[in-house]
Every structure is written in C-alpha cells, then in structure tokens.
C-alpha cells in the first residue's frame, strides 16, 4: 500500500473540495474529494511536506496555517466502500 495524504481547506463554514472528472479509470471519478496524493520518494518521512506540495500542485494555494489532525490507517475494501 502506498503512503498518501489528504487535507481539507476550511474557510468559515465552507470546505474546498475537488470534483474528479479528469483521469481515466479513476476510482474517484465523479466524486467530490479532499486534496492530497501520493508521497514522493524524498517525502516518505514527512507527511506535512507531501500534503503542502499536493495542495500547491492541485489548487495553487499556500496555507497561512496548517493543523495536522493525525494519521489514518485504512482497511481498503474491507467494507466494500468505493
């Protein structure tokens, strides 16, 4: 399993989400998702570096404040979720 990051950008009562319509054969096609992606080789020990890079790549944004809410250990396919 590859290491990935996920973040949500909040402004007052709004949340920035991305609508996935671009990639072929994408498991998330048509869904609204948070911002994130796979770690680069030089980021394996730094989830914060990865999420900040993905945020800039996907939105062009650089946050004024960043708060980590922790780590999630998923069980993909365990409950048939998509």
Secondary structure, 3 states (H helix, E strand, C coil): CCCEEEECEEECCEEECEECCCCCCCCCCCCEECEEEECCHHHCCCHHHHHHHHHHHHHCCCCCCCCCCCCCCCCCCCCCCC
